[in-house]
Amino acid sequence: MSEPTEDEIKAFIEDVEFLVNTLKESFESNEAQFFIDERNEILYVKLEGLNDYSEDEIEEIASEVLDELDLDFEEIILLPL
């Protein structure tokens, strides 16, 4: 497998940032942070105010966003900020 080009990396980061911002808006968060665990292909997204939602509400809101914006991660984990 060849190494990704700089443009491919930039496009990937833009896609991740778009996903994080969409989640931020969906959960009405003022702040959001993310971390990519490349080895395990996991995206961690920290959202301010996530504690204000029940697990069912989080799953319902996030699943709509994640279904639309499918990225190549094994797992996407939402955490409170």
C-alpha positions as CSV (number, residue, x, y, z in Angstrom):
1,M,0.0,0.0,0.0
2,S,1.4,3.4,-0.9
3,E,1.7,6.3,1.5
4,P,-1.1,8.9,1.2
5,T,-0.2,12.1,-0.5
6,E,-0.2,15.4,1.2
7,D,-3.4,16.4,-0.6
8,E,-5.1,13.1,0.5
9,I,-4.1,13.7,4.1
10,K,-5.4,17.3,3.9
11,A,-8.7,16.1,2.4
12,F,-9.0,13.4,5.1
13,I,-8.4,16.0,7.9
14,E,-11.0,18.3,6.4
15,D,-13.5,15.5,6.3
16,V,-12.8,14.7,10.0
17,E,-13.2,18.4,10.9
18,F,-16.5,18.6,9.0
19,L,-17.7,15.5,10.9
20,V,-16.6,17.0,14.2
21,N,-18.2,20.3,13.5
22,T,-21.5,18.6,12.4
23,L,-21.6,16.7,15.6
24,K,-20.8,19.9,17.5
25,E,-23.8,21.6,15.9
26,S,-26.0,18.6,16.4
27,F,-25.3,18.5,20.1
28,E,-25.3,22.3,20.5
29,S,-21.8,22.2,21.8
30,N,-19.7,25.4,22.1
31,E,-16.5,23.4,22.0
32,A,-15.3,20.2,20.4
33,Q,-11.9,18.4,20.2
34,F,-10.9,15.3,18.4
35,F,-8.0,12.8,18.4
36,I,-7.3,10.1,15.8
37,D,-5.8,6.8,17.0
38,E,-4.2,5.8,13.7
39,R,-3.0,2.4,14.9
40,N,-6.5,1.2,16.0
41,E,-8.4,3.4,13.4
42,I,-10.5,5.1,16.1
43,L,-11.7,8.6,16.1
44,Y,-12.3,10.2,19.6
45,V,-14.6,13.2,19.6
46,K,-15.0,15.3,22.8
47,L,-18.0,17.5,22.9
48,E,-19.0,20.1,25.5
49,G,-22.4,19.4,27.0
50,L,-22.5,15.8,26.0
51,N,-23.4,14.9,29.6
52,D,-26.7,16.7,29.1
53,Y,-27.9,13.9,26.8
54,S,-29.0,10.4,27.7
55,E,-27.2,7.5,26.0
56,D,-30.3,6.9,23.8
57,E,-30.4,10.5,22.7
58,I,-26.7,10.5,21.9
59,E,-27.0,7.3,19.9
60,E,-30.0,8.7,18.0
61,I,-28.4,12.0,17.2
62,A,-25.0,10.6,16.4
63,S,-26.2,7.8,14.3
64,E,-28.0,10.2,11.9
65,V,-24.8,12.2,11.4
66,L,-22.5,9.2,11.2
67,D,-24.7,7.4,8.7
68,E,-24.5,10.4,6.4
69,L,-20.8,11.2,6.9
70,D,-19.2,7.7,6.7
71,L,-15.5,7.9,7.3
72,D,-13.0,4.9,7.3
73,F,-12.8,4.4,11.1
74,E,-13.3,1.1,12.9
75,E,-14.9,3.1,15.7
76,I,-16.0,6.6,16.5
77,I,-16.2,7.3,20.2
78,L,-18.0,10.4,21.6
79,L,-16.8,11.7,25.0
80,P,-17.8,14.6,27.2
81,L,-15.5,17.6,27.2
